Amino acid sequence: MEKRIIQISKVLSVLFSPFYAPTWAFLWLLFFSYLRLLPHAYKLLVLGIVVTFTILIPLVSINVFRRLNSWSHWQLSHREHRHMPYVLSLLSHVACLVLFIQMNTATFFRGIILAAIAAQLISMLINLWWKISTHMVGIGGLVGLLVTFSHIFYYNPIWPTCGLLILSGLLGTSRMVLRQHSLSQVLVGFLVGFVCAVFFTLFVWL
């Protein structure tokens, strides 16, 4: 039973890695909101840019950095080794935002990336003295985006929000089961992601 719980915790941690949060947000917007009416070529282009700059480039660059330092994945998770991965991911997200601005995409598209940049920057600063759960930053951001888009698009998100909150609880529990974070680190991570998503998405919209 204990092994199964650990396996489930690992699966949840992989599926809802903080790198995937922007992609989950764009998938929902492009294929499950009124934006599904956009041309398929445009939706695939936007999604391809998001995946490239928020998943592929950060993961590849961080993995190269890890190999150059001969660190294991476990060593890379140490608080004192997290600074450069944060910087590499931030630079890639900033490049994505600049590209979106040049493409003149919708303001809330840029808001998602801006929120991700802000959340990472705050997480990096907190990480100088305390380890924060970036998994919870990501899922907290998704909850914040869902609440914000319900205001922008005028719809009732009660059931999706309940589902995401349950998932947030499961993910936070998984991070503690795997002994990666404490309860306080999980809660603060969720709060950082949620606040950044709400504030910056509304900021660019208003």
Secondary structure, DSSP 8 states (H G I E B T S, - for coil): -HHHHHHHHHHHHHHT-GGGHHHHHHHHHHHHSGGGGS-HHHHHHHHHHHHIIIIIHHHHHHHHHHHHTT--HHHHTSGGG-HHHHHHHHHHHHHHHHHHHHTT--HHHHHHHHHHHHHHHHHHHHTTTS---HHHHHHHHHHHHHHHHHHHHT---HHHHHHHHHHHHHHHHHHHHTTS--HHHHHHHHHHHHHHHHHHHHHHH-
